Amino acid sequence: MNIAIEPVNGPSASIGGPTPAWETKSVVVSQQVTTHRHGLLQASQSLVYMVIVALFIVTFTVQPFRIPSASMEPTLLVGDFLLVNKQVGPGPPHHMFPSTSVIRRGDIIVFHYPVNSSMHLVKRVIGLPGDRLRLRGGLVYIDGSAISEPYAVYRGSAPDSYRDEFPRMVSADPGVNSRWWIEMHSLVSRGELTVPPDSFFVLGDNRNDSEDSRYWGLVPRAAIVGKPILVYFSLNNSLSTAGQTSAQAMPGSGAIRSQGATHSFARWTRAFHIVR
């Protein structure tokens, strides 16, 4: 019995012939969707990697801070944004940034404010553990000898015997922390303050306009966050938030808050300035 097969009209009936146009368009669209999804996946993965690297850097290596007060002028200016080396432990010499585990006299450090650990301050290390320290006549004496301080400035101000002849135990300055005033009595002998182990005596470079170890005490080693590396950006004083003191935090977010000034908002010459 023979079964007749009738041909089916239309291009889809041809075997081995050209692919129909609608099928070609479907394949192209499918490929485009797949490529787009693959691109989104790669972009998402790259973003995740960048976030992880950024978190690692901020947590273990460097972190941005902003200078809110004039206590470190002229070395650091109000409105300077710093990158701080947070590697406080010993490491191999091939590290990108040197270890900050060794704190030397003259080093600038960022640390948790001893009176309020949620705040960060930046000062210069002057007294090391075991040092006998005193200030007289615009000079710092360590173990009886005056030290060279090319970074220190003494701008004109009213006489202040407590500030200028530290440690002076005759009467407490109104700005002195009460806990520190009591502790000083156990550290001062014959007009000199002896820095205890694992602690550092710090001063601002702007000596007559700085709230520092003279007023609130010593910096424990454990409170040190790191050492500033460079100024990566700097706002003009007119754009810095007014009314801030050296006991206020330097926000790590680096948020820029303007008070309406729009001209000369940045000190471009300070960008990438190495901190010393």
C-alpha positions as CSV (number, residue, x, y, z in Angstrom):
1,M,0.0,0.0,0.0
2,N,1.5,3.3,-1.0
3,I,1.0,6.3,1.1
4,A,1.2,9.6,-0.7
5,I,3.1,12.4,1.0
6,E,2.0,15.8,0.0
7,P,4.5,18.6,0.2
8,V,3.9,21.3,2.9
9,N,4.1,24.8,1.6
10,G,6.4,27.2,3.4
11,P,10.1,27.7,4.0
12,S,10.1,25.5,7.2
13,A,9.4,22.4,5.2
14,S,12.7,22.5,3.3
15,I,15.4,20.3,4.9
16,G,18.9,21.7,4.8
17,G,17.6,25.0,3.5
18,P,18.0,28.5,4.9
19,T,17.0,29.2,8.6
20,P,13.7,31.1,8.9
21,A,14.0,34.8,9.7
22,W,11.9,34.6,12.9
23,E,14.2,31.8,14.2
24,T,17.3,33.9,13.4
25,K,15.9,36.9,15.3
26,S,15.0,34.7,18.3
27,V,18.6,33.3,18.5
28,V,20.1,36.8,18.2
29,V,17.9,38.1,21.0
30,S,18.7,35.1,23.2
31,Q,22.4,35.7,22.7
32,Q,22.1,39.4,23.5
33,V,20.2,38.6,26.8
34,T,22.8,36.0,27.8
35,T,25.6,38.4,27.0
36,H,23.9,41.2,29.0
37,R,23.4,38.9,32.0
38,H,27.0,37.8,31.8
39,G,28.1,41.4,31.7
40,L,26.0,42.3,34.7
41,L,27.4,39.3,36.6
42,Q,31.0,40.3,35.8
43,A,30.3,43.9,36.9
44,S,28.7,42.7,40.1
45,Q,31.6,40.5,40.9
46,S,34.1,43.3,40.2
47,L,32.1,45.6,42.5
48,V,32.1,43.0,45.3
49,Y,35.9,42.6,44.9
50,M,36.4,46.3,45.0
51,V,34.3,46.6,48.2
52,I,36.2,43.8,49.8
53,V,39.6,45.4,48.9
54,A,38.4,48.8,50.1
55,L,37.2,47.4,53.4
56,F,40.5,45.5,53.8
57,I,42.5,48.7,53.1
58,V,40.4,50.8,55.5
59,T,40.5,48.2,58.3
60,F,44.1,47.2,58.1
61,T,46.2,49.6,56.1
62,V,45.1,53.2,55.5
63,Q,42.1,55.3,56.5
64,P,41.1,58.9,55.7
65,F,40.8,61.6,58.4
66,R,40.1,65.3,58.4
67,I,41.9,67.9,60.5
68,P,39.4,70.0,62.4
69,S,41.6,72.4,64.5
70,A,44.7,74.6,64.3
71,S,46.6,72.7,67.0
72,M,49.1,71.2,64.5
73,E,49.7,74.3,62.3
74,P,51.7,74.9,60.3
75,T,52.4,71.2,59.7
76,L,48.8,70.3,59.3
77,L,46.1,72.9,58.4
78,V,42.4,73.0,59.2
79,G,40.6,71.3,56.4
80,D,43.5,68.9,55.5
81,F,42.4,65.4,54.6
82,L,44.9,62.7,55.6
83,L,45.6,59.1,54.7
84,V,46.8,57.3,57.9
85,N,49.0,54.2,57.9
86,K,47.2,51.8,60.3
87,Q,49.8,49.1,60.2
88,V,50.8,49.2,63.8
89,G,52.3,45.7,63.9
90,P,55.7,44.4,62.6
91,G,55.7,43.3,59.0
92,P,58.1,42.2,56.2
93,P,60.0,45.0,54.4
94,H,58.0,44.5,51.2
95,H,54.9,46.0,52.7
96,M,53.5,49.0,50.8
97,F,53.7,51.2,53.9
98,P,56.3,50.8,56.7
99,S,55.3,49.4,60.0
100,T,54.3,52.0,62.7
101,S,55.0,49.7,65.6
102,V,58.1,51.7,66.5
103,I,57.1,55.1,67.8
104,R,59.9,57.7,67.8
105,R,60.2,61.2,69.2
106,G,58.9,63.6,66.6
107,D,56.5,61.1,65.0
108,I,53.0,62.5,64.2
109,I,50.3,60.0,65.3
110,V,46.5,59.7,65.1
111,F,45.0,58.2,68.3
112,H,41.8,57.7,70.3
113,Y,41.2,60.7,72.6
114,P,41.9,59.4,76.1
115,V,38.9,61.3,77.5
116,N,36.5,60.1,74.8
117,S,37.7,57.1,72.8
118,S,35.1,57.6,70.1
119,M,37.0,60.7,69.0
120,H,40.4,60.9,67.1
121,L,43.1,63.4,67.6
122,V,46.4,64.0,65.8
123,K,49.5,65.3,67.7
124,R,53.3,64.9,67.7
125,V,55.1,62.5,70.0
126,I,57.5,64.4,72.3
127,G,57.9,62.1,75.4
128,L,58.8,58.4,75.2
129,P,58.4,55.9,78.0
130,G,61.0,56.6,80.7
131,D,61.7,60.2,79.6
132,R,61.9,62.9,82.2
133,L,60.2,65.9,80.6
134,R,59.6,69.6,81.3
135,L,58.8,72.8,79.3
136,R,60.6,76.1,80.0
137,G,61.0,79.3,78.0
138,G,59.7,77.9,74.8
139,L,61.9,74.8,74.9
140,V,61.2,71.1,75.7
141,Y,63.8,69.5,78.0
142,I,64.2,65.7,77.9
143,D,66.3,64.2,80.7
144,G,67.7,67.7,81.4
145,S,68.7,68.6,77.8
146,A,66.8,70.8,75.4
147,I,65.7,69.1,72.2
148,S,65.6,70.6,68.7
149,E,62.1,71.2,67.4
150,P,62.1,72.9,64.0
151,Y,58.4,72.0,63.6
152,A,57.2,73.9,66.8
153,V,55.8,77.4,66.7
154,Y,55.0,79.7,69.6
155,R,52.6,82.3,68.3
156,G,51.8,85.4,70.4
157,S,49.4,84.9,73.3
158,A,48.8,85.9,76.8
159,P,51.2,84.4,79.4
160,D,50.1,81.1,80.9
161,S,52.4,79.6,83.5
162,Y,50.8,76.2,83.5
163,R,51.1,75.9,79.7
164,D,54.5,77.4,79.3
165,E,56.2,75.9,82.4
166,F,54.8,72.4,82.4
167,P,54.6,70.6,84.7
168,R,53.6,73.3,87.2
169,M,51.8,71.8,90.2
170,V,51.0,75.0,92.0
171,S,47.4,75.3,90.9
172,A,45.3,73.5,88.3
173,D,44.4,75.2,85.1
174,P,40.6,75.4,84.4
175,G,41.1,73.4,81.2
176,V,43.0,70.5,82.8
177,N,41.2,67.2,83.1
178,S,40.6,66.4,86.8
179,R,41.7,62.7,86.4
180,W,45.0,63.8,84.7
181,W,45.6,66.4,87.5
182,I,45.4,63.7,90.1
183,E,47.6,61.3,88.1
184,M,50.3,63.9,87.5
185,H,51.1,64.1,91.2
186,S,52.4,60.5,91.0
187,L,54.5,61.2,87.9
188,V,56.1,64.6,88.7
189,S,59.3,64.8,90.7
190,R,61.7,67.8,91.0
191,G,59.9,69.7,88.3
192,E,59.9,66.9,85.7
193,L,57.3,64.5,84.5
194,T,58.4,60.9,84.0
195,V,56.5,59.2,81.1
196,P,55.4,55.7,82.3
197,P,55.8,52.5,80.3
198,D,53.7,52.0,77.1
199,S,52.6,55.7,77.2
200,F,53.5,58.7,75.2
201,F,53.5,62.5,75.9
202,V,52.2,64.4,72.9
203,L,52.0,68.1,71.9
204,G,50.6,70.1,69.1
205,D,53.1,71.9,66.9
206,N,51.1,75.1,67.5
207,R,52.2,75.1,71.1
208,N,50.2,78.1,72.4
209,D,47.0,77.0,70.8
210,S,46.9,73.2,71.5
211,E,45.0,71.1,73.9
212,D,47.4,68.1,74.4
213,S,49.0,65.9,77.0
214,R,49.5,69.0,79.2
215,Y,45.7,69.2,79.6
216,W,44.3,65.6,79.4
217,G,47.2,63.2,79.9
218,L,49.3,60.6,78.2
219,V,48.5,58.5,75.1
220,P,48.5,54.7,75.8
221,R,50.2,52.6,73.1
222,A,47.0,50.7,72.6
223,A,45.1,53.9,71.7
224,I,47.3,54.7,68.7
225,V,45.6,54.3,65.4
226,G,48.5,55.0,63.1
227,K,50.7,57.6,61.5
228,P,49.6,60.1,58.8
229,I,51.2,59.4,55.4
230,L,50.1,62.3,53.2
231,V,47.5,65.1,52.7
232,Y,45.4,63.9,49.8
233,F,43.1,66.9,49.8
234,S,42.7,70.2,51.6
235,L,39.8,72.6,52.1
236,N,40.2,76.3,52.7
237,N,39.7,77.5,56.2
238,S,36.6,79.4,55.2
239,L,34.9,76.1,54.3
240,S,35.9,74.2,57.4
241,T,33.3,73.8,60.1
242,A,33.5,76.5,62.6
243,G,33.7,76.0,66.4
244,Q,35.6,72.8,66.4
245,T,38.3,72.1,68.9
246,S,41.2,69.6,69.1
247,A,39.0,67.3,71.1
248,Q,36.6,66.8,68.3
249,A,36.6,63.8,65.9
250,M,38.0,63.8,62.4
251,P,35.3,62.1,60.4
252,G,36.6,59.1,58.5
253,S,33.9,59.6,55.9
254,G,35.6,62.7,54.6
255,A,32.3,64.5,54.2
256,I,32.8,68.1,52.9
257,R,30.5,70.6,54.7
258,S,30.4,74.1,53.1
259,Q,29.2,77.2,54.8
260,G,28.2,79.0,51.7
261,A,31.6,79.9,50.3
262,T,32.1,78.8,46.7
263,H,35.4,80.4,45.7
264,S,38.8,78.9,46.2
265,F,37.3,76.0,48.1
266,A,40.5,73.9,48.0
267,R,44.2,74.2,48.5
268,W,45.4,72.3,45.5
269,T,49.1,72.9,46.3
270,R,48.7,70.7,49.4
271,A,47.4,67.7,47.5
272,F,49.6,64.7,48.0
273,H,51.8,66.6,50.5
274,I,53.9,64.2,52.5
275,V,53.3,64.6,56.3
276,R,56.5,65.0,58.3
